[in-house]
Every structure is written in structure tokens, then in C-alpha cells.
Amino acid sequence: MAIEEILDLEQLEVNIYRGGVFSPESGFLQRTFGGHVAGQSLVSAVRTVDPKFQVHSLHGYFLRPGDARAPSVYLVERIRDGGSFCTRRVSAIQHGQTIFSMSASFQADQSGIEHQDAMPAAPGPDDLPGFRSGGAFDDAGFAQFAEWDVRIVPRDRVAKVAGKASQQQVWFRHRDPLPDDSVLHICALAYLSDLTLLGSAQVNHLEERKHLNIASLDHAMWFMRPFRADEWLLYDQSSPSACGGRALTQGKLFNQYGEMVAAVMQEGLTRYQRDFVPPTK
């Protein structure tokens, strides 16, 4: 399913929208992909905002597993409409229950101080194998993402930063050109930002990761500068801490010009499966 179709919602009533259904033929994905419901939630919020406002942040909580074979209905609350900022709250509903709750903030065009961290060193995407060429797209679970070119930097080529516990770098872009619609590019980034981030907490636990229950618990994003999702973006990821069956992860997104375009924070479930006895340390 194309990203434009995934993010194209049906309006049922004022402030009420419905997303389409993604039904993988293999039945591999029993749960709705977290980025799917986050992206659609953001679209529903955008639909209720004057176009002079652009989304600058979102904060969401994954409350229940989504059903990949059922549509989600999005209820939008218009929390505040101000001169510079406006706020929306969205509840994603399936089978009568809230599976995801999100707040999104929008800002009118303004100017102020400017600075950013330098883009970290990373090998270019042209030198790296993609999921498809690496064989991962042979798995039915990744068929949903075939329209994206995703390239993970091998662990031995990630420039390690002293003091960082767990690092990962990923390049990605949409394979085909997307329309010149800034909202589509932002929502597409919200969609894909959930795909690899929790992996940054697992790169130092390759044997144990096979015995983990993994799920996104919450997701926060900040959009700093304009960008295109059909041009290469570097997703520089790290996990500063994991404990108690949960892992904290963070990511910064840069375009190929070195501009930081977005930032992400996420906490995820990384709990041992019940029948697994962890190795003694």
C-alpha cells in the first residue's frame, strides 16, 4: 500500500476520521504497525488546523495493540487555537477501545535564534546494502515497507561516541518521488520513524533479542526544518538506558546537507519472554 493511500483518511463527521485497513496476506503482522496509527493520527489532526500552521511536535502513547485487519477511527479534540500556536488531541479507536492517544502542536511561521548539533559521521547510503538487497524484504513482515529504501549502517562502521551505551545509524528515503506537499512529507516521516528506533536498544544484545517481547510504548517527535521524505535522511539513533523491561531510545534526523530536520524520543517494551532464562552476568 502506498504511503499516500495509508495517509489518506475518510472524513466521517466534523473532527472524526477513518483510516484504511492494511491486511498482510501472510498474516505475519497481527498488530498494527505503530507508525501506521501515529501517521494517520497526525493526518487527522492536520485536517482540523488552518494551513498557516505547521506541526512542530507530537507526543503519543501506544495504549493497546492495534488490529492490523480493522480500520481505526480518529477522534480529534480542538484543545486550543491561538495566534501563534494551536493544539490538537487525537484518540485512535478500534473495536470500541482507544489504542493510541496523541497530542500535536502547530505553529505559525516565525523567526528566532538558530543553531544545531553537527551531523555525525556516517558512511553514505550508496555504499550500504538495503533491506531488500539484504534479504529482509523476503520476510512478509517487511513487505509493508517495500516502497522505502532503508539502509542500516553495519555495526563496525558506526563511529562510536564515547559514553554512549548503544548506537545505530540508518539511512532511508521513499523510493519514488512524492508530491510537493510538506504535510505529506512530515506525516510520512512520522510513519517510518517507528520502524527501526527500538533496534538501537538491541544492537548490544543480539543473542537476547530473539527472546524479547518488543513493542513501542510512546513516541515523541519534533520537526525542526523543512525536508523531503523522498530524499536521503540519516537517522542517528542511540539508547541511553534499558532497565526493567523497558528501553529509552532517541534519534536525530539529518538531510544530506547536514541540516537537522527532526528529533525523536521513544520508550519501548524490551521484556524477556516468560520461558527465557537470561544469562548470568
Disulfide bonds with the S-S distance in Angstrom:
none
